[in-house]
């Protein structure tokens, strides 16, 4: 695993202004912990609010953890390796969206 690259991704996510960031795997969890330790030691010059970081062992768990945090019109970027099956996150979020839309239509 490439620890410096994972740390760089975490920092960029932090600096991006995203509201929520989901990370899959032990490497990202370790990188996030390292980043948070460094950030707590330094005063950040950023005026952006800190994102909510969600870490999970796999894509299915991440999907379940993200669902309560995502609102109807949020934009969601899913980026990750195919080996982590990040397409399952997209499928899970899409299925929930479609279920919610169906429930909405049933009330009309």
Backbone as JSON Lines, residues from 0, in Angstrom:
{"i":0,"aa":"X","n":[0.83,-1.19,0.0],"ca":[0.0,0.0,0.0],"c":[0.88,1.25,0.0]}
{"i":1,"aa":"X","n":[0.35,2.31,-0.53],"ca":[1.09,3.55,-0.66],"c":[0.55,4.56,0.37]}
{"i":2,"aa":"X","n":[1.1,4.51,1.58],"ca":[0.62,5.36,2.67],"c":[0.68,6.85,2.34]}
{"i":3,"aa":"X","n":[1.79,7.37,1.77],"ca":[1.81,8.81,1.46],"c":[0.71,9.22,0.48]}
{"i":4,"aa":"X","n":[0.38,8.35,-0.45],"ca":[-0.68,8.67,-1.41],"c":[-2.04,8.72,-0.71]}
{"i":5,"aa":"X","n":[-2.28,7.8,0.21],"ca":[-3.53,7.8,0.95],"c":[-3.64,9.07,1.81]}
{"i":6,"aa":"X","n":[-2.54,9.46,2.41],"ca":[-2.54,10.7,3.22],"c":[-2.83,11.91,2.35]}
{"i":7,"aa":"X","n":[-2.29,11.92,1.16],"ca":[-2.51,13.04,0.23],"c":[-3.99,13.13,-0.16]}
{"i":8,"aa":"X","n":[-4.62,11.99,-0.4],"ca":[-6.04,11.98,-0.74],"c":[-6.87,12.51,0.42]}
{"i":9,"aa":"X","n":[-6.55,12.09,1.63],"ca":[-7.29,12.56,2.81],"c":[-7.16,14.08,2.93]}
{"i":10,"aa":"X","n":[-5.95,14.6,2.77],"ca":[-5.74,16.05,2.87],"c":[-6.53,16.79,1.8]}
{"i":11,"aa":"X","n":[-6.51,16.29,0.58],"ca":[-7.26,16.95,-0.5],"c":[-8.76,16.92,-0.23]}
{"i":12,"aa":"X","n":[-9.24,15.83,0.31],"ca":[-10.66,15.76,0.67],"c":[-10.98,16.78,1.75]}
{"i":13,"aa":"X","n":[-10.1,16.9,2.72],"ca":[-10.29,17.87,3.8],"c":[-10.32,19.3,3.25]}
{"i":14,"aa":"X","n":[-9.41,19.59,2.33],"ca":[-9.3,20.94,1.77],"c":[-10.36,21.26,0.72]}
{"i":15,"aa":"X","n":[-11.11,20.25,0.29],"ca":[-12.03,20.4,-0.83],"c":[-13.3,21.17,-0.52]}
{"i":16,"aa":"X","n":[-13.7,21.15,0.73],"ca":[-14.97,21.76,1.07],"c":[-16.14,20.78,1.0]}
{"i":17,"aa":"X","n":[-15.86,19.49,0.79],"ca":[-16.91,18.48,0.79],"c":[-17.58,18.45,2.16]}
{"i":18,"aa":"X","n":[-18.86,18.13,2.18],"ca":[-19.57,18.01,3.44],"c":[-19.29,16.66,4.09]}
{"i":19,"aa":"X","n":[-19.27,15.61,3.29],"ca":[-19.08,14.25,3.78],"c":[-18.08,13.55,2.87]}
{"i":20,"aa":"X","n":[-17.17,12.81,3.47],"ca":[-16.18,12.02,2.73],"c":[-16.24,10.6,3.26]}
{"i":21,"aa":"X","n":[-16.46,9.64,2.36],"ca":[-16.47,8.24,2.73],"c":[-15.2,7.56,2.24]}
{"i":22,"aa":"X","n":[-14.56,6.82,3.11],"ca":[-13.31,6.13,2.79],"c":[-13.46,4.65,3.11]}
{"i":23,"aa":"X","n":[-12.92,3.81,2.22],"ca":[-13.01,2.36,2.41],"c":[-11.61,1.79,2.61]}
{"i":24,"aa":"X","n":[-11.47,0.95,3.62],"ca":[-10.25,0.19,3.81],"c":[-9.39,0.68,4.95]}
{"i":25,"aa":"X","n":[-8.55,-0.25,5.41],"ca":[-7.66,0.04,6.53],"c":[-6.64,1.12,6.21]}
{"i":26,"aa":"X","n":[-6.16,1.15,4.96],"ca":[-5.14,2.15,4.6],"c":[-5.67,3.56,4.73]}
{"i":27,"aa":"X","n":[-6.91,3.78,4.29],"ca":[-7.49,5.12,4.42],"c":[-7.79,5.44,5.88]}
{"i":28,"aa":"X","n":[-8.2,4.46,6.64],"ca":[-8.47,4.72,8.05],"c":[-7.19,5.13,8.77]}
{"i":29,"aa":"X","n":[-6.09,4.46,8.47],"ca":[-4.8,4.81,9.07],"c":[-4.36,6.19,8.62]}
{"i":30,"aa":"X","n":[-4.54,6.48,7.34],"ca":[-4.16,7.8,6.81],"c":[-4.99,8.9,7.45]}
{"i":31,"aa":"X","n":[-6.28,8.65,7.65],"ca":[-7.15,9.64,8.28],"c":[-6.73,9.9,9.73]}
{"i":32,"aa":"X","n":[-6.43,8.85,10.46],"ca":[-5.98,9.01,11.84],"c":[-4.69,9.82,11.91]}
{"i":33,"aa":"X","n":[-3.77,9.54,11.0],"ca":[-2.51,10.27,10.94],"c":[-2.75,11.74,10.62]}
{"i":34,"aa":"X","n":[-3.63,11.99,9.65],"ca":[-3.94,13.36,9.26],"c":[-4.59,14.12,10.41]}
{"i":35,"aa":"X","n":[-5.52,13.48,11.11],"ca":[-6.2,14.15,12.22],"c":[-5.24,14.48,13.35]}
{"i":36,"aa":"X","n":[-4.28,13.58,13.61],"ca":[-3.27,13.88,14.64],"c":[-2.46,15.11,14.25]}
{"i":37,"aa":"X","n":[-2.01,15.16,12.99],"ca":[-1.23,16.31,12.52],"c":[-2.06,17.58,12.56]}
{"i":38,"aa":"X","n":[-3.32,17.48,12.13],"ca":[-4.19,18.65,12.08],"c":[-4.44,19.19,13.48]}
{"i":39,"aa":"X","n":[-4.59,18.3,14.45],"ca":[-4.82,18.73,15.82],"c":[-3.6,19.43,16.42]}
{"i":40,"aa":"X","n":[-2.42,19.12,15.91],"ca":[-1.19,19.76,16.39],"c":[-0.96,21.11,15.74]}
{"i":41,"aa":"X","n":[-1.52,21.32,14.57],"ca":[-1.34,22.57,13.83],"c":[-2.66,23.31,13.74]}
{"i":42,"aa":"X","n":[-2.58,24.62,13.72],"ca":[-3.78,25.43,13.51],"c":[-4.0,25.53,12.02]}
{"i":43,"aa":"X","n":[-5.18,25.14,11.57],"ca":[-5.49,25.16,10.14],"c":[-5.81,26.58,9.7]}
{"i":44,"aa":"X","n":[-5.29,26.94,8.53],"ca":[-5.55,28.27,7.97],"c":[-6.8,28.26,7.12]}
{"i":45,"aa":"X","n":[-7.39,27.1,6.9],"ca":[-8.56,26.98,6.03],"c":[-9.79,27.55,6.71]}
{"i":46,"aa":"X","n":[-10.59,28.28,5.92],"ca":[-11.86,28.8,6.42],"c":[-13.01,27.85,6.09]}
{"i":47,"aa":"X","n":[-12.71,26.78,5.39],"ca":[-13.75,25.82,5.01],"c":[-14.13,24.97,6.22]}
{"i":48,"aa":"X","n":[-15.41,24.6,6.3],"ca":[-15.8,23.7,7.38],"c":[-15.18,22.33,7.18]}
{"i":49,"aa":"X","n":[-14.9,21.66,8.26],"ca":[-14.32,20.32,8.16],"c":[-15.37,19.33,7.68]}
{"i":50,"aa":"X","n":[-14.99,18.46,6.75],"ca":[-15.96,17.44,6.33],"c":[-16.17,16.39,7.42]}
{"i":51,"aa":"X","n":[-17.28,15.71,7.31],"ca":[-17.52,14.53,8.14],"c":[-16.85,13.37,7.41]}
{"i":52,"aa":"X","n":[-15.89,12.73,8.05],"ca":[-15.22,11.58,7.45],"c":[-15.89,10.31,7.96]}
{"i":53,"aa":"X","n":[-16.23,9.42,7.05],"ca":[-16.82,8.13,7.38],"c":[-15.88,7.07,6.83]}
{"i":54,"aa":"X","n":[-15.43,6.17,7.69],"ca":[-14.55,5.09,7.23],"c":[-15.26,3.76,7.44]}
{"i":55,"aa":"X","n":[-15.02,2.85,6.5],"ca":[-15.66,1.54,6.56],"c":[-14.71,0.48,6.03]}
{"i":56,"aa":"X","n":[-14.98,-0.76,6.43],"ca":[-14.13,-1.87,5.99],"c":[-14.41,-2.29,4.56]}
{"i":57,"aa":"X","n":[-15.63,-2.02,4.07],"ca":[-15.98,-2.42,2.7],"c":[-17.04,-1.48,2.14]}
{"i":58,"aa":"X","n":[-17.3,-1.63,0.85],"ca":[-18.21,-0.71,0.16],"c":[-19.65,-0.83,0.66]}
{"i":59,"aa":"X","n":[-20.09,-2.02,0.99],"ca":[-21.46,-2.22,1.48],"c":[-21.66,-1.48,2.81]}
{"i":60,"aa":"X","n":[-20.7,-1.62,3.7],"ca":[-20.79,-0.94,5.0],"c":[-20.76,0.57,4.81]}
{"i":61,"aa":"X","n":[-19.9,1.04,3.89],"ca":[-19.84,2.47,3.62],"c":[-21.2,2.99,3.15]}
{"i":62,"aa":"X","n":[-21.82,2.26,2.24],"ca":[-23.13,2.67,1.73],"c":[-24.12,2.83,2.88]}
{"i":63,"aa":"X","n":[-24.17,1.85,3.76],"ca":[-25.09,1.9,4.9],"c":[-24.79,3.08,5.81]}
{"i":64,"aa":"X","n":[-23.52,3.41,5.96],"ca":[-23.14,4.51,6.84],"c":[-23.41,5.87,6.2]}
{"i":65,"aa":"X","n":[-23.33,5.94,4.87],"ca":[-23.54,7.21,4.18],"c":[-25.01,7.58,4.04]}
{"i":66,"aa":"X","n":[-25.87,6.59,3.94],"ca":[-27.28,6.86,3.66],"c":[-27.92,7.9,4.58]}
{"i":67,"aa":"X","n":[-27.71,7.84,5.89],"ca":[-28.35,8.84,6.74],"c":[-27.75,10.25,6.59]}
{"i":68,"aa":"X","n":[-26.58,10.34,5.97],"ca":[-25.89,11.63,5.87],"c":[-26.18,12.36,4.56]}
{"i":69,"aa":"X","n":[-26.8,11.67,3.61],"ca":[-27.0,12.25,2.29],"c":[-28.44,12.73,2.16]}
{"i":70,"aa":"X","n":[-28.57,13.97,1.69],"ca":[-29.89,14.57,1.49],"c":[-30.32,14.42,0.03]}
{"i":71,"aa":"X","n":[-31.55,14.75,-0.24],"ca":[-32.16,14.49,-1.54],"c":[-31.39,15.09,-2.71]}
{"i":72,"aa":"X","n":[-30.95,16.32,-2.64],"ca":[-30.32,16.97,-3.79],"c":[-28.79,17.05,-3.68]}
{"i":73,"aa":"X","n":[-28.21,16.27,-2.81],"ca":[-26.76,16.26,-2.67],"c":[-26.1,15.66,-3.91]}
{"i":74,"aa":"X","n":[-24.94,16.17,-4.22],"ca":[-24.11,15.59,-5.26],"c":[-23.12,14.65,-4.6]}
{"i":75,"aa":"X","n":[-23.0,13.45,-5.13],"ca":[-22.14,12.44,-4.53],"c":[-21.09,12.01,-5.55]}
{"i":76,"aa":"X","n":[-19.83,12.12,-5.18],"ca":[-18.72,11.63,-6.0],"c":[-18.24,10.33,-5.37]}
{"i":77,"aa":"X","n":[-18.2,9.28,-6.17],"ca":[-17.69,8.0,-5.7],"c":[-16.44,7.71,-6.51]}
{"i":78,"aa":"X","n":[-15.33,7.59,-5.8],"ca":[-14.03,7.35,-6.44],"c":[-13.32,6.28,-5.66]}
{"i":79,"aa":"X","n":[-12.82,5.29,-6.34],"ca":[-12.08,4.24,-5.66],"c":[-11.71,3.14,-6.62]}
{"i":80,"aa":"X","n":[-10.92,2.22,-6.13],"ca":[-10.44,1.14,-6.99],"c":[-11.55,0.11,-7.21]}
{"i":81,"aa":"X","n":[-11.48,-0.55,-8.34],"ca":[-12.46,-1.59,-8.65],"c":[-12.37,-2.74,-7.66]}
{"i":82,"aa":"X","n":[-11.18,-2.98,-7.14],"ca":[-11.02,-4.09,-6.19],"c":[-11.82,-3.85,-4.91]}
{"i":83,"aa":"X","n":[-12.12,-2.61,-4.6],"ca":[-12.93,-2.29,-3.43],"c":[-14.43,-2.29,-3.75]}
{"i":84,"aa":"X","n":[-14.76,-2.52,-5.0],"ca":[-16.14,-2.61,-5.46],"c":[-16.95,-1.36,-5.13]}
{"i":85,"aa":"X","n":[-16.39,-0.21,-5.46],"ca":[-17.06,1.05,-5.16],"c":[-18.35,1.22,-5.97]}
{"i":86,"aa":"X","n":[-18.5,0.46,-7.05],"ca":[-19.74,0.52,-7.81],"c":[-20.93,0.07,-6.94]}
{"i":87,"aa":"X","n":[-20.66,-0.71,-5.89],"ca":[-21.73,-1.11,-4.97],"c":[-22.27,0.09,-4.19]}
{"i":88,"aa":"X","n":[-21.41,1.06,-3.92],"ca":[-21.86,2.29,-3.25],"c":[-22.83,3.03,-4.17]}
{"i":89,"aa":"X","n":[-22.46,3.15,-5.43],"ca":[-23.32,3.84,-6.4],"c":[-24.65,3.11,-6.52]}
{"i":90,"aa":"X","n":[-24.6,1.8,-6.67],"ca":[-25.83,1.0,-6.79],"c":[-26.71,1.15,-5.55]}
{"i":91,"aa":"X","n":[-26.11,1.08,-4.38],"ca":[-26.87,1.2,-3.14],"c":[-27.53,2.55,-3.0]}
{"i":92,"aa":"X","n":[-26.8,3.62,-3.3],"ca":[-27.36,4.96,-3.2],"c":[-28.45,5.17,-4.25]}
{"i":93,"aa":"X","n":[-28.22,4.65,-5.44],"ca":[-29.22,4.76,-6.52],"c":[-30.5,4.0,-6.14]}
{"i":94,"aa":"X","n":[-30.36,2.81,-5.58],"ca":[-31.55,2.04,-5.19],"c":[-32.36,2.76,-4.13]}
{"i":95,"aa":"X","n":[-31.7,3.34,-3.17],"ca":[-32.41,4.08,-2.12],"c":[-33.12,5.29,-2.73]}
{"i":96,"aa":"X","n":[-32.43,5.98,-3.64],"ca":[-33.05,7.14,-4.29],"c":[-34.32,6.72,-5.02]}
{"i":97,"aa":"X","n":[-34.23,5.61,-5.77],"ca":[-35.4,5.14,-6.52],"c":[-36.52,4.71,-5.58]}
{"i":98,"aa":"X","n":[-36.19,4.08,-4.46],"ca":[-37.22,3.68,-3.5],"c":[-37.91,4.9,-2.91]}
{"i":99,"aa":"X","n":[-37.12,5.92,-2.59],"ca":[-37.7,7.14,-2.03],"c":[-38.57,7.85,-3.04]}
{"i":100,"aa":"X","n":[-38.16,7.85,-4.31],"ca":[-38.96,8.48,-5.36],"c":[-40.29,7.73,-5.53]}
{"i":101,"aa":"X","n":[-40.23,6.4,-5.48],"ca":[-41.45,5.59,-5.6],"c":[-42.41,5.89,-4.45]}
{"i":102,"aa":"X","n":[-41.88,6.0,-3.23],"ca":[-42.71,6.32,-2.08],"c":[-43.35,7.69,-2.25]}
{"i":103,"aa":"X","n":[-42.58,8.65,-2.77],"ca":[-43.1,10.0,-3.0],"c":[-44.24,9.97,-4.02]}
{"i":104,"aa":"X","n":[-44.04,9.22,-5.11],"ca":[-45.07,9.14,-6.16],"c":[-46.33,8.46,-5.64]}
{"i":105,"aa":"X","n":[-46.16,7.49,-4.73],"ca":[-47.33,6.8,-4.18],"c":[-48.2,7.71,-3.33]}
{"i":106,"aa":"X","n":[-47.62,8.78,-2.8],"ca":[-48.38,9.69,-1.96],"c":[-49.17,10.72,-2.79]}
{"i":107,"aa":"X","n":[-48.93,10.78,-4.08],"ca":[-49.6,11.76,-4.93],"c":[-50.89,11.23,-5.48]}
